[in-house]
């Protein structure tokens, strides 16, 4: 039977004690996509969204969210991130935008939640900035692509 790391011997929620873990370089990359439709897609890439530069705003929102992950997800450790990058790739054939978030640090615990939070909030920001044009946008496929560092080693999807 698996041991639950976020529960104590009485079944109460606890933050995992990472005191004895080694400091290693840890990197996580996550991705997700938002299908926006042709009208929103063209408005974003033509710079015609009334609220402003959608992808610039979403990039900053994703970075800020990654930095605030421990304030949003219970039991996550506050981390001193050394890098957060949010990037977008247009998928014109499906009128979608793919977002990736890379989070990095040297520390005792991983950065998967930070990368996933960054992608999620970046995509939500695109939705928020474009919802006046089309409320049928769909966020999907948010997942961890890769992580390295720490006891569990390298993971690649």
N, C-alpha and C positions, 0 to 999 in steps of 0.2 A: 504494500500500500504506500502511495506517495505521501511524503511529509509536506504539510502545508507550511510554507515559510512565513506567511503573513498572519498566522494564528499562534497564540501562545498555548501552553498546556491546558488552559481552561477554555479554549476556543474563542478567546477575545482577539480582536484585530490588533496587530502590532506592526511597526515598521521594522523591516529586516535589519539586524545589526551587521554592518559591513566593516566594523572596526578592524577585524583581523585579516580582511582581504588585501591582496596586493594592489598597488596602484599600477594600472596598465593603460596604454592608449586604447581608447574605445571609440568606435565609429559605428553609426547606424544610418542606413539609408532606407527611406520609406517612399511609397508613391501612392497616388490615387488619381482619379479623373473626375471631371465634371463634363457632362454632355449638356451643351448650352443651346443648341439649335443654330441655324444659319444666321438669323438676324442678330443674335447676341454675339456670336463668333465674329461676324464682320464688324460689328460695332466696337468690340474690344480691339481687334487688330487694325481697324481704321482710326482708332482714337476718338470715337464718337460717343462714348458713354457719358451722359450728363454729369455723373458723379466724379469723373476724372480718369486718370490712368489706372485702370483696374488691376493690371498685373503688378505694377509698382506698389500699389497699396496692399495687394494680397501677399506680396513677397515680404513686406515689412510686418504685416500681421502674422504671418507664419513664423518669422524669426522671433517676434515678441512672444508668441504663444509657446514656442519651444522653451524659451527662457522662463516661462511661468508655469510649466507643467506641474511642478510640485504643489502649486496653489490650486490646481484643477483636479488632479487625480489623487484620491486618498492614498496615503502610505508611500507615495513616491518621494525619494530623497531630493532635497534641493541640490542642484548641481551647478558647478562653476564651468559652464560650457566654454570651450575655447574656439568653437566654430559652429555656426549654423548657416546653411545655404539653402535657399528655396529657388527652384528653377521650374520653368514652364515650357512645355512643348506642344505646339498646336497639332491637332489631328483633324485636318480639314475634311477628310473623307467621311468622318462621323460627326463633324461639328462639335468636337470635344477638345478639352485641354487637359493634358497630363501634367501633374505636379509631382516633383520629387523634393524631398527634404533630407539633407545630410546634417547630422549632429555629431560633434566630436568633443572629446575631452581626455585628459589624463586623470583617472580617478579609480574609485573602488567599486563603482556600480555602473551598469550599462546605460545607454542613451536611446534605447529603442522607443520608449514612451515619448521622449522629447521629439524624435523624428516623426513619429505618428501624429502627435499633437500638432506639430508644425504644418504637416500636410493637411490635416483636417481643418484647421482654422484658415489656412490659405484658400482652400476650396470654398469654405463657408463665406469668406470675404468676397470671392468672385460672385457667389450667389447673391449676397446682400447688395453689392454694387449694381447688379444687373436685373434684379427682380422686377423693377418697374417695366422692363422691356419684355421679360418672359418669366413667369413663375413656374414653368414646367421643367426647369433645369434639374438635372439628376446627378447627385454625387455618388460615386461607386468605387469599388475596387481598391479601397484603402488597405494597404498591407506592407509588411516589412519585406524589403528586397534583400538586404544584406546587413550583417553585423559582424564586428570583429572585436577581439579583446576579451579579457576576463576568463574565468574558469571554463565556461562552456565553449570557448574557442570561436572559430569562424562559422558563420551560417550564411548560406546563399540560397535564395529561393530558386 
